[in-house]
Amino acid sequence: MTGPRPPLLATHSGTFHLDDAFAYAALRLALGLRAAGEDHVLVRTRDEAAIARADLVWDVGAAYDPAAGRFDHHQRGAPLREDGLPWSAAGLVWRHHGEAAVRAVLAPSGAGGLAAAVAAAIDREVVRRVDEIDNGVGAPGSALELSALVEDLNPAWDSPAAGNAAAEDAAFLRAADLAEAFLRRRIEAVRARLAAAAEILAAHARAADPRVLELGRKMPWQAAVHAHRLPTLYAVYPVPDGNWMVDTAPAEPGGFEPRLPLPEAWAGLRNRALADACGVADAVFVHPRRFVGAARSREGALEMARHSIGTGGSSAS
């Protein structure tokens, strides 16, 4: 007696892009699949009969029918996002399976309750960009983007592997593994960012001065400050070497220039020279560009932040 056949997944043959590799990676995570040939069959083809037999099809087949497992975006009348951006196959797959993919990655950490929020953030920050690049909308991708890294895995036009279906399929699997590794790490990074935001809001609520954010340890705090429009100028937190950092809030989201740099008179100074300049006995250093400094104690770091606010980042010591 034979058991049920493994699910048959299909996408197009030939040159691959991030669109189809990312979609396959997301489906493997969402459906709990391992490698092709172990618990599912993957075919890369343009043969209509083979496509019709498949349980799941993406980026080929000229149909978008989630109930039937069809996720193509090349046909006339293909769906658009609410703002008019065309979906890619990756976007369509993520639309229906993204939350399950996230939940599968987060399950061991017990953070499954954040799955919907993480999936939505990845859609905004990653999947939309895949849609744009695959549909030729917006700025072209750079050589450092994931899309370029995936496309570089295609056999070169003058390689012996070019046109060899087995070699191209093997390269596609490597591309999907790269996309899955990226996706797993991005899911964890977004989860951590959302968890940090909750701690940051709590720290801000209990702060004696709303301009100084005191944290129990280093965490990604800048994005939450901008997202929630907090008046934070400095974050103060301990690091493993025993020091306490005085970190400046960037003026713009993702920017480098601070809202209020540390005083000019402190720039580039260390230890005794800095202590003499700022009046904080255990001051350790201030970066020459004045976006970060440190003291040996919590009290010293808070004092540096308060002093800097008092001088307005001017050249006064």
Residue pairs with C-beta under 8 A, 6 or more apart in sequence:
6 39
6 40
6 41
7 31
7 33
7 40
7 41
7 55
7 56
8 40
8 41
8 43
8 53
8 54
8 55
8 56
9 24
9 27
9 36
9 40
9 41
9 42
9 43
9 54
9 55
9 56
9 57
10 42
10 43
10 44
10 45
10 50
10 51
10 54
10 56
10 57
10 58
10 60
10 61
11 20
11 23
11 24
11 42
11 44
11 57
11 58
11 59
11 60
11 89
12 20
12 44
12 45
12 46
12 59
12 60
13 44
13 45
13 46
13 165
13 168
13 169
14 44
14 46
14 168
15 154
15 168
16 44
16 150
16 151
16 153
16 154
16 168
16 171
16 172
16 175
17 133
17 134
17 147
17 150
17 151
18 90
18 130
18 133
18 134
18 146
18 147
18 150
18 151
18 175
18 179
19 59
19 88
19 89
19 90
19 130
19 133
19 134
20 58
20 59
20 89
20 90
20 172
21 150
21 172
21 175
21 176
21 178
21 179
22 90
22 127
22 130
22 150
22 179
22 183
23 58
23 59
23 71
23 89
23 90
23 92
23 93
23 94
24 42
24 58
24 172
24 176
24 179
25 176
25 177
25 179
25 180
25 183
26 90
26 93
26 94
26 97
26 98
26 101
26 183
27 33
27 56
27 58
27 93
27 97
27 101
28 34
28 176
28 180
29 100
29 101
29 104
29 105
29 180
29 183
29 184
30 97
30 98
30 100
30 101
30 104
31 40
31 97
31 100
32 104
33 39
33 40
34 40
35 173
36 42
36 173
42 169
42 173
43 50
43 54
44 165
44 168
44 169
44 172
45 51
45 60
46 60
48 61
51 57
51 60
51 61
54 69
55 69
56 69
56 71
57 63
57 69
57 70
57 71
57 72
58 70
58 71
58 72
58 89
58 90
58 92
58 93
59 71
59 72
59 73
59 74
59 88
59 89
60 72
60 74
61 70
61 72
62 72
62 74
62 75
63 70
63 72
63 75
64 70
64 71
64 72
64 73
64 75
64 78
64 79
64 92
66 92
66 96
71 89
71 92
71 93
71 96
72 78
72 89
72 92
73 79
73 86
73 87
73 88
73 89
73 91
73 92
73 135
78 86
78 87
79 87
79 92
80 86
80 87
81 87
81 91
81 128
81 131
85 128
85 131
85 132
85 135
85 137
86 131
86 135
86 137
87 95
87 131
88 130
88 131
88 134
88 135
89 134
90 127
90 130
90 131
90 134
91 123
91 127
91 128
91 130
91 131
94 101
94 119
94 122
94 123
94 127
95 123
98 119
98 122
98 123
98 127
99 115
99 116
99 119
101 119
101 183
101 187
102 115
102 118
102 119
102 122
102 187
103 112
103 115
105 183
105 184
105 187
105 188
106 112
106 114
106 115
106 118
106 187
106 188
106 191
109 191
111 191
111 195
114 191
114 194
114 195
117 194
118 187
118 190
118 191
118 194
121 190
121 193
121 194
122 183
122 186
122 187
122 190
125 190
126 186
129 145
130 147
131 137
132 138
132 139
133 140
133 141
133 145
133 147
141 147
141 148
142 148
146 178
146 179
146 182
149 178
150 175
150 178
150 179
153 171
153 172
153 174
153 175
153 178
154 168
154 171
154 175
155 161
155 162
155 164
155 167
155 168
155 171
156 162
161 167
161 168
161 171
162 168
192 219
192 220
193 220
193 223
193 224
196 219
196 220
196 221
196 224
197 223
197 224
197 227
197 228
199 215
199 216
199 219
200 213
200 215
200 219
200 221
200 224
200 225
200 228
200 230
201 224
201 228
203 213
203 214
203 215
204 210
204 213
204 228
204 230
204 232
207 213
207 214
209 306
209 309
210 230
210 231
210 232
211 231
211 232
211 233
211 234
211 309
212 232
212 233
212 234
212 235
212 236
212 302
212 305
212 306
212 309
213 221
213 225
213 230
213 232
213 234
213 235
213 236
214 235
214 236
214 237
214 298
214 302
215 221
215 235
215 236
215 237
216 237
216 238
217 237
217 238
218 237
218 238
218 239
218 245
219 237
221 232
221 235
221 247
222 249
222 250
222 253
223 253
223 254
224 230
225 232
225 249
226 250
226 252
226 253
227 253
232 249
233 248
233 249
233 258
233 259
233 260
233 305
233 308
233 309
234 246
234 247
234 248
234 249
234 260
234 305
234 308
234 309
235 245
235 246
235 247
235 249
236 244
236 245
236 246
236 247
236 298
236 301
236 302
236 305
237 244
237 245
237 247
238 244
238 245
238 298
239 245
239 294
242 296
243 284
243 294
243 295
243 296
244 294
244 295
244 296
244 297
244 298
244 300
244 301
245 292
245 293
245 294
245 301
246 262
246 292
246 293
246 294
246 295
246 301
246 304
246 305
246 308
247 291
247 292
248 258
248 259
248 260
248 261
248 262
248 290
248 291
248 292
249 258
249 259
249 260
250 256
250 257
250 258
250 259
251 257
251 258
251 259
256 291
257 291
258 290
258 291
260 308
260 309
260 312
260 313
261 289
261 290
261 291
261 313
262 286
262 287
262 290
262 291
262 292
262 293
262 304
262 308
262 313
263 278
263 290
263 307
263 308
263 311
263 313
263 314
263 315
263 316
263 317
264 290
264 313
264 314
264 315
265 277
265 278
265 315
265 316
265 317
266 274
266 277
266 278
266 286
266 290
266 293
266 317
267 286
267 287
267 288
267 289
267 290
268 286
268 287
268 288
269 277
269 285
269 286
270 284
270 285
271 283
271 284
271 285
274 280
274 283
274 284
274 285
274 286
274 293
275 281
275 282
275 283
277 317
278 286
278 304
278 307
278 317
279 303
279 307
279 317
280 295
280 300
280 303
280 304
280 307
281 300
282 295
282 296
282 297
282 300
283 293
283 294
283 295
283 300
283 304
284 293
284 294
284 295
284 296
285 293
285 294
286 292
286 293
287 293
290 313
293 304
294 301
295 301
295 303
295 304
311 317
